Amino acid sequence: MNNMGKITKTIELSNLQLNLFIGVHEHERLELQRLLVSVSVRVNDSEEADNIENTLDYDQVYDFLKQLETSGHFDLQETVCRKILKYVLDMNAVEYVKVSTKKTDIFEDADFVGITMSAENTL
């Protein structure tokens, strides 16, 4: 008999480097900038039975993130975070999503300037 309680499953994609036109300053509109993106997704507990159809396909998340590189200019990191949140929340079995973005080449004496946003499915 299995006495295991509810399993929480979180799938993470960490520090994917994207090259985007992002920022409000004129020079940020002229050159691509490196943006590191991390996504953490909590999904409904289910028995995967070693079948990708029964869990979140992180390839789809990766592909969505990479297509952002050809989506034009973004003024704010918040805009990028919201686009990712909305996309991932619409995926099957997603309960919660946290997205972090980091602009790493802003200040010489700081590792990054970043944003973290999260959302839960209300269904």
C-alpha positions as CSV (number, residue, x, y, z in Angstrom):
1,M,0.0,0.0,0.0
2,N,1.3,3.4,-1.0
3,N,1.1,6.1,1.7
4,M,2.6,8.8,-0.3
5,G,0.8,12.1,-0.1
6,K,0.2,14.6,-2.9
7,I,3.2,15.1,-5.1
8,T,4.1,18.5,-6.2
9,K,5.8,18.6,-9.6
10,T,7.7,21.7,-10.8
11,I,9.3,21.9,-14.2
12,E,12.1,24.5,-14.6
13,L,13.9,26.0,-17.5
14,S,16.7,28.2,-16.1
15,N,18.6,31.2,-17.6
16,L,17.8,30.7,-21.2
17,Q,19.7,33.3,-23.2
18,L,17.6,35.3,-25.6
19,N,18.8,38.2,-27.8
20,L,16.0,40.8,-27.9
21,F,15.4,44.4,-28.8
22,I,14.3,45.5,-25.3
23,G,14.4,48.8,-23.4
24,V,13.1,52.3,-23.4
25,H,16.3,54.2,-24.3
26,E,17.1,55.0,-27.9
27,H,20.3,53.0,-27.9
28,E,18.3,49.9,-26.7
29,R,16.2,50.2,-29.8
30,L,19.3,49.9,-32.0
31,E,21.1,46.9,-30.6
32,L,20.1,43.4,-29.5
33,Q,20.4,42.8,-25.8
34,R,21.0,39.6,-23.8
35,L,18.1,38.7,-21.6
36,L,18.2,35.6,-19.4
37,V,14.8,34.0,-18.9
38,S,13.9,31.5,-16.3
39,V,10.5,29.8,-16.1
40,S,9.3,27.6,-13.2
41,V,6.0,25.7,-13.8
42,R,4.0,23.8,-11.2
43,V,1.7,21.3,-12.8
44,N,-1.1,19.1,-11.6
45,D,0.1,15.8,-10.1
46,S,-0.5,13.0,-12.5
47,E,1.1,9.6,-13.1
48,E,3.2,10.2,-16.1
49,A,3.6,6.4,-17.0
50,D,6.8,7.5,-18.8
51,N,4.6,9.3,-21.5
52,I,5.2,12.9,-22.5
53,E,1.4,13.3,-23.2
54,N,0.9,13.0,-19.4
55,T,3.1,16.0,-18.4
56,L,4.2,19.4,-19.5
57,D,6.3,19.4,-22.7
58,Y,9.1,21.8,-21.9
59,D,10.1,21.9,-25.6
60,Q,6.9,23.9,-26.2
61,V,8.0,26.4,-23.6
62,Y,11.5,26.6,-25.0
63,D,10.2,27.1,-28.6
64,F,7.8,29.9,-27.4
65,L,10.7,31.7,-25.6
66,K,13.0,31.4,-28.6
67,Q,10.3,32.9,-31.0
68,L,10.3,36.0,-28.8
69,E,13.7,36.9,-30.4
70,T,11.8,37.7,-33.7
71,S,8.8,39.4,-32.1
72,G,9.9,42.9,-32.5
73,H,10.8,45.5,-29.8
74,F,9.8,45.3,-26.2
75,D,10.0,48.4,-24.0
76,L,9.8,46.6,-20.7
77,Q,10.9,43.3,-19.1
78,E,7.4,43.2,-17.6
79,T,5.9,42.9,-21.0
80,V,8.0,39.9,-21.8
81,C,7.2,38.3,-18.4
82,R,3.4,38.8,-19.0
83,K,3.6,37.2,-22.5
84,I,5.3,34.2,-21.1
85,L,2.9,33.9,-18.1
86,K,-0.1,34.0,-20.4
87,Y,1.3,31.4,-22.8
88,V,2.3,28.9,-20.1
89,L,-0.9,29.3,-18.0
90,D,-2.8,28.2,-21.1
91,M,-0.9,24.9,-21.3
92,N,-2.4,21.7,-20.1
93,A,-2.4,21.0,-16.3
94,V,-0.5,24.1,-15.3
95,E,-1.3,25.4,-11.8
96,Y,1.3,28.1,-11.2
97,V,4.0,29.8,-13.2
98,K,6.9,32.0,-12.1
99,V,9.0,33.9,-14.7
100,S,12.2,35.8,-14.1
101,T,14.0,38.0,-16.6
102,K,17.5,39.4,-16.2
103,K,19.2,42.1,-18.3
104,T,22.8,41.3,-17.6
105,D,24.7,44.0,-19.5
106,I,23.2,47.1,-17.9
107,F,25.5,48.2,-15.1
108,E,29.2,47.2,-14.9
109,D,29.0,46.9,-11.1
110,A,25.8,44.8,-10.9
111,D,25.2,41.2,-12.1
112,F,21.8,42.1,-13.6
113,V,18.6,44.1,-13.5
114,G,15.7,41.8,-13.4
115,I,11.9,41.2,-12.9
116,T,10.1,38.3,-11.4
117,M,6.4,37.8,-11.9
118,S,4.1,34.9,-11.1
119,A,0.5,33.8,-11.6
120,E,-1.8,31.0,-10.7
121,N,-4.5,29.4,-12.8
122,T,-7.9,30.2,-11.3
123,L,-9.7,27.4,-13.0
